[in-house]
Amino acid sequence: MLDLLQVVSDGLLFGATYALIGIGFTLVFGVMHKLNLSYAAASLGGAYCGLLVLKVAAGAPAGLVFLGALVAGGVIGWLVYLTCFHFIPLSNPLATLMSTVGMLLLIDEIIVHVTAGMPQNYPAMFEDVMLHVGGFTLRGDLLLVFLLSVLCMAGLLALLYRTKLGLATRAVSQQAVAAQLCGIRVARVNALTFIVTGLLGGVAGAMIGAAVGALSPLLSAPLTVKGLIVTVIGGLGSIPGAIIAGLLVGGFENVFQLYRGVTERDFYVMLLLFAFLIFRPGGLFAPKTGRD
């Protein structure tokens, strides 16, 4: 029972990063009703760019590396919007979808060529801190990852529900044509949405690198799959659903790893997705149906 409690708590803490990846997919889908399949790869790209801080200033604190990943994630997010959405007719969903697949492969190839395909060590904070409560242990680095992720989620919700940009974003999400008739610049809102999700992705990539201790080009495909799973389980377009689903996926993933091993872990995560598609296809927070 203690082992089960330990792996569930570690999974929930690390699942906050899955929640951030899922929020990125969800926010873009909610605003533009399009999938950005390059999002997880762009998040890793932002994390890799954060390592440039160490190349420029050896011995720089880990906080500057995370800040570099945050800024780089926002820039990459804007570039993805510019190349994959801005100049492509949005009325053709297949064109935008395939362009993001191409961007995913491009980012992966750039990372592989720059790093020669070798994993890169990533700085961690509070990795030596362990909180012991009887036989139960909490890792300091996972606690930091969880707290920073929660702060990012709270900041995003405050942006969406307490600012004019958030009001414009929700208006475009509900009815883009009506929002444009009210004077909202839809293209500007879409671009800012990608920048905001890019910032979140940069943080998520940095947190994943800090928790794992390294970054590898092999992470982009699993993170893309996990992000899509979180988006579907949470409910397409639901940010609270993405948050809860990310924590659930992180917890269940560790439980599956404990009982079935790391080689079968992702197999059972996929079965979890299929169970939701069969019994609750709309996700945890299925959108309400009714008149538009």
ABEGO torsion letter per residue (X at the ends): XAAAAAAAAAAAAAAAAAAAAAAAAAAAAAAAGBBBAAAAAAAAAAAAAAAAAAAABBGBBAAAAAAAAAAAAAAAAAAAAAAAAAABBAABAAAAAAAAAAAAAAAAAAAAAAAGGBBBBBBBBGAABBBBBEABBBBAAAAAAAAAAAAAAAAAAAAAAABAAAAAAAAAAABAAAAAAAGBBAAAAAAAAAAAAAAAAAAAAAAAAAAAGBBBAAAAAAAAAAAAAAAAAAEBGBAAAAAAAAAAAAAAAAAAAAAAEAAAAAAAAAAAAAAAAAABAAEABBBBBEBX
